[in-house]
Amino acid sequence: MELRKEILKKAESYRPLISKFLRDIIALPSQSSNEGAVVNRIAQEMEKVGFDRIDIDPMGNILGYVGNGPRLIAMDGHIDTADVGDPSLWTFDPYEGFEDEERIGGRGASDQKGGMASMVYGAKIMKELGLLGDCTVLITGTVQEEDCDGLCWQYIIEEDKIRPDFVLLTEPTACRVYRGQRGRMEIKVATKGVSCHGSAPERGDNAIYKMAPIILELRALHENLGYDEFLGRGSLTVSEIFFTSPPRCAVADSCAISIDRRLTIGETWEEALNQVGRLPGVKASSADVSLYSYARPSWKGLVYPTDCYFPAWVVEEDHIACRTLVEAHRELFGEDPLVDKWTFSTNGVSIMGRYGIPCVGFGPGHEEQSHAPNEVTWKDELVKAAALYAAVPYVYSNMKS
């Protein structure tokens, strides 16, 4: 009981510092591949609060360590954000932000610079109160997640050679415990035609007309995808359309669409591609179906190519990583948390989806604020998250002993 009070008291005492740090990093625009300034600001804060070691890897991820125990727990937050979109939809400057008694606003407030602010001060609390047990805790500020979720952790695992016992993802959960998400793929379908003057379209072969039945067939396919009792149904939507044509007064000689395909448990990327390839319109037009790839340089200039396939993942409720968060929540706040899942995608697609390292989520902020104008987060949740993060290594060590 006394330890619980000490953790909550410490977290509450750091409310002004957490808020100021979050305001500072919101003020630094950090779209994917442009995170350098916010990485440096995070490094300053980690140094100020007493991290034992701070690294910036060749990709540009910041890795901060506290403790020196044999068990490694990682807590991850991506530090890139979506762009602001249409500025006229914002009622305040997305980078100047705002602050009142309850909320902090600005691009990245919920998704997910709030998680980073809470992690840094959670680490300060766990070190000050001796909560590390037999653990080392790694706090990661990861890059390029909005462009290519999980790429940062592909690099951390494959190149930095880091494999934690488990990873706590601090994406927004409204301070609930999340234990899974659907996966996703980025698929391209392309048709070819023959251009001619638009005044006599019968002389050519219109690539846009070839694409039209494919789009309708994709809409129907969306209704007949796989289903999982926990994660729900797979889905797809046509998210982009492109064409080429000599001028506007000509028949299009190529057309391409992008498909955002969400994968539930039991669906594979191979079958998802085959489902599109088997569509009558695809066959009739000899359309090309392929998986996008990603090869954009990081802010450090490093290129780490990958296919745009991001596997679904689920951690069982009785897994020690999930039980650790549930127990920490119960001990700190006197009640069991709601255990649920994300609708969107996280770095867990690589950490657990590709590599089988268990993930579980708990973050301040709300999922529906992600990528939205007038994005906000809540101060009470920032403080609550910092307290829970501080307790995690202590609870985990006790469970393992």
ZAMARGU-4260 file (C-alpha; in steps of 0.2 Angstrom, whole numbers, plus 5000, padded with zeros to 4 digits):
<rodrens>
0) 5000/5000/5000 | 5014/5012/5004 | 5023/5009/4988 | 5007/5012/4978 | 5005/5028/4987
5) 5023/5033/4983 | 5022/5029/4964 | 5005/5039/4963 | 5012/5053/4973 | 5028/5054/4962
10) 5018/5053/4946 | 5007/5067/4951 | 5021/5078/4957 | 5029/5076/4939 | 5012/5082/4930
15) 5019/5099/4926 | 5036/5092/4919 | 5027/5079/4909 | 5015/5092/4902 | 5030/5104/4898
20) 5040/5090/4890 | 5025/5085/4879 | 5022/5103/4874 | 5040/5105/4869 | 5040/5089/4858
25) 5024/5094/4850 | 5031/5110/4845 | 5044/5101/4834 | 5037/5095/4818 | 5042/5077/4815
30) 5034/5068/4800 | 5042/5052/4795 | 5060/5054/4790 | 5061/5071/4798 | 5062/5067/4817
35) 5080/5073/4820 | 5075/5088/4831 | 5063/5079/4842 | 5075/5064/4844 | 5088/5077/4851
40) 5075/5085/4862 | 5071/5068/4869 | 5089/5064/4872 | 5090/5080/4882 | 5076/5075/4893
45) 5082/5058/4896 | 5099/5065/4901 | 5091/5077/4913 | 5080/5064/4922 | 5095/5052/4924
50) 5094/5039/4911 | 5109/5027/4913 | 5113/5026/4894 | 5106/5035/4879 | 5110/5029/4861
55) 5104/5035/4844 | 5106/5021/4832 | 5111/5022/4813 | 5092/5023/4808 | 5089/5037/4820
60) 5079/5028/4834 | 5083/5034/4851 | 5086/5021/4864 | 5087/5025/4882 | 5091/5013/4896
65) 5088/5013/4915 | 5094/4999/4926 | 5106/4984/4923 | 5096/4968/4927 | 5097/4953/4916
70) 5079/4954/4911 | 5075/4967/4897 | 5059/4975/4896 | 5056/4988/4881 | 5043/5002/4881
75) 5041/5009/4864 | 5033/5025/4857 | 5035/5031/4839 | 5040/5049/4838 | 5035/5053/4820
80) 5017/5060/4817 | 5005/5062/4803 | 5005/5078/4793 | 4992/5091/4799 | 4981/5089/4784
85) 4970/5104/4780 | 4975/5118/4791 | 4958/5126/4790 | 4951/5112/4800 | 4961/5116/4815
90) 4955/5129/4828 | 4972/5131/4835 | 4990/5130/4828 | 4995/5111/4827 | 5013/5114/4833
95) 5010/5129/4845 | 4996/5118/4852 | 4987/5123/4868 | 4985/5118/4886 | 4971/5120/4899
100) 4968/5112/4916 | 4963/5095/4908 | 4970/5094/4891 | 4985/5097/4879 | 4982/5099/4861
105) 4993/5098/4845 | 4999/5086/4832 | 5005/5071/4840 | 4997/5074/4857 | 4988/5057/4857
110) 4997/5049/4842 | 5009/5047/4851 | 5021/5059/4859 | 5011/5058/4875 | 5016/5041/4877
115) 5035/5046/4875 | 5032/5060/4888 | 5024/5047/4901 | 5038/5034/4897 | 5052/5046/4901
120) 5045/5051/4918 | 5039/5033/4921 | 5057/5028/4920 | 5063/5042/4931 | 5050/5036/4945
125) 5055/5018/4943 | 5074/5022/4946 | 5070/5034/4960 | 5059/5022/4970 | 5070/5007/4966
130) 5057/4998/4956 | 5068/4990/4943 | 5070/4973/4952 | 5080/4962/4941 | 5076/4971/4925
135) 5084/4983/4913 | 5071/4995/4905 | 5074/5001/4887 | 5063/5016/4882 | 5063/5018/4863
140) 5058/5033/4853 | 5056/5025/4836 | 5055/5033/4818 | 5046/5031/4802 | 5031/5022/4810
145) 5018/5032/4801 | 5026/5028/4784 | 5030/5010/4788 | 5025/5003/4804 | 5037/4991/4812
150) 5051/4995/4800 | 5060/5003/4815 | 5059/4987/4825 | 5065/4977/4811 | 5081/4987/4812
155) 5082/4986/4831 | 5080/4967/4831 | 5090/4963/4815 | 5104/4976/4816 | 5105/4983/4834
160) 5103/4965/4840 | 5090/4969/4854 | 5077/4956/4859 | 5067/4961/4874 | 5058/4949/4885
165) 5042/4959/4880 | 5038/4976/4873 | 5025/4988/4880 | 5018/4998/4866 | 5012/5016/4872
170) 5001/5019/4857 | 4985/5027/4863 | 4973/5015/4872 | 4964/5028/4884 | 4973/5019/4898
175) 4966/5002/4894 | 4977/4986/4891 | 4977/4981/4873 | 4984/4964/4867 | 4982/4963/4848
180) 4978/4971/4832 | 4974/4966/4814 | 4988/4966/4801 | 4988/4975/4785 | 4995/4975/4767
185) 4998/4989/4754 | 4993/4981/4737 | 4994/4989/4720 | 4983/4984/4705 | 4988/4991/4688
190) 4980/4990/4671 | 4987/4995/4654 | 4979/5002/4639 | 4982/5011/4623 | 4980/5030/4621
195) 4972/5039/4607 | 4963/5056/4604 | 4948/5058/4615 | 4938/5063/4600 | 4938/5045/4594
200) 4940/5034/4609 | 4936/5018/4600 | 4954/5019/4592 | 4962/5016/4609 | 4960/5005/4624
205) 4955/5014/4640 | 4964/5008/4655 | 4952/5017/4667 | 4938/5007/4660 | 4947/4991/4663
210) 4949/4996/4681 | 4931/5000/4684 | 4924/4982/4686 | 4939/4978/4697 | 4935/4992/4709
215) 4917/4985/4710 | 4923/4968/4713 | 4935/4973/4727 | 4920/4982/4736 | 4911/4965/4735
220) 4926/4955/4741 | 4927/4966/4756 | 4911/4958/4762 | 4918/4941/4761 | 4935/4941/4771
225) 4941/4931/4785 | 4934/4933/4803 | 4942/4931/4820 | 4932/4931/4836 | 4944/4944/4845
230) 4951/4954/4831 | 4936/4954/4820 | 4934/4953/4801 | 4948/4957/4788 | 4944/4972/4777
235) 4949/4981/4762 | 4947/4998/4753 | 4953/5006/4738 | 4963/5021/4745 | 4971/5029/4729
240) 4969/5029/4711 | 4982/5035/4697 | 4982/5036/4678 | 4993/5042/4664 | 4986/5050/4648
245) 4996/5061/4635 | 4984/5076/4639 | 4966/5077/4646 | 4959/5075/4629 | 4966/5057/4626
250) 4962/5040/4632 | 4971/5034/4647 | 4985/5022/4643 | 4987/5016/4661 | 4978/5015/4678
255) 4983/5010/4695 | 4974/5008/4712 | 4981/5006/4730 | 4972/4994/4741 | 4973/4996/4760
260) 4970/4978/4766 | 4968/4974/4784 | 4972/4956/4789 | 4964/4946/4803 | 4971/4931/4812
265) 4971/4916/4800 | 4973/4927/4784 | 4990/4926/4775 | 4998/4939/4763 | 4999/4926/4749
270) 4981/4922/4750 | 4976/4941/4751 | 4986/4944/4735 | 4978/4928/4727 | 4960/4934/4731
275) 4963/4950/4721 | 4972/4940/4707 | 4957/4929/4705 | 4944/4943/4702 | 4936/4941/4685
280) 4940/4959/4681 | 4959/4957/4685 | 4959/4941/4674 | 4950/4949/4660 | 4961/4964/4659
285) 4977/4955/4663 | 4980/4967/4677 | 4996/4966/4687 | 4994/4963/4706 | 5008/4967/4717
290) 5014/4971/4735 | 5021/4989/4738 | 5038/4990/4745 | 5046/5004/4756 | 5063/5011/4754
295) 5063/5029/4760 | 5078/5036/4769 | 5077/5039/4787 | 5082/5056/4795 | 5099/5049/4796
300) 5100/5045/4778 | 5099/5026/4781 | 5088/5016/4768 | 5081/4999/4775 | 5070/4992/4762
305) 5055/4981/4766 | 5039/4974/4759 | 5023/4983/4764 | 5016/4968/4774 | 5012/4970/4792
310) 5006/4954/4801 | 4992/4953/4813 | 4996/4948/4831 | 4988/4943/4847 | 4995/4940/4865
315) 4984/4928/4875 | 4976/4936/4891 | 4985/4924/4902 | 5003/4928/4895 | 5014/4935/4908
320) 5016/4952/4899 | 4997/4955/4899 | 4995/4949/4917 | 5009/4961/4922 | 5000/4976/4915
325) 4983/4970/4922 | 4991/4967/4940 | 5000/4984/4939 | 4984/4992/4935 | 4974/4983/4949
330) 4988/4987/4962 | 4989/5005/4957 | 4971/5010/4953 | 4961/4997/4963 | 4952/4990/4948
335) 4955/4978/4933 | 4957/4987/4917 | 4947/4984/4901 | 4957/4972/4890 | 4954/4975/4872
340) 4963/4978/4855 | 4968/4992/4843 | 4958/4996/4827 | 4974/5003/4819 | 4991/4996/4817
345) 5007/4998/4828 | 5025/4993/4828 | 5019/4976/4836 | 5017/4970/4817 | 5036/4968/4817
350) 5040/4965/4836 | 5027/4951/4838 | 5020/4948/4820 | 5037/4945/4812 | 5048/4940/4827
355) 5037/4933/4840 | 5042/4944/4854 | 5027/4947/4865 | 5019/4964/4865 | 5005/4972/4875
360) 4999/4990/4875 | 4994/5004/4887 | 4995/5022/4882 | 4988/5039/4886 | 4977/5047/4873
365) 4963/5041/4862 | 4964/5031/4846 | 4950/5042/4838 | 4962/5057/4840 | 4975/5049/4829
370) 4978/5059/4812 | 4962/5070/4816 | 4962/5089/4816 | 4962/5097/4834 | 4971/5082/4841
375) 4971/5082/4860 | 4977/5071/4875 | 4972/5071/4893 | 4984/5076/4908 | 4976/5063/4920
380) 4980/5049/4907 | 4998/5055/4905 | 5000/5054/4924 | 4991/5038/4925 | 5002/5030/4911
385) 5018/5036/4919 | 5013/5028/4936 | 5009/5012/4927 | 5025/5012/4917 | 5035/5014/4933
390) 5027/4999/4941 | 5029/4987/4927 | 5047/4981/4930 | 5043/4978/4949 | 5027/4968/4945
395) 5036/4958/4931 | 5051/4954/4942 | 5039/4948/4956 | 5029/4937/4944 | 5045/4929/4937
400) 5053/4926/4954
</rodrens>
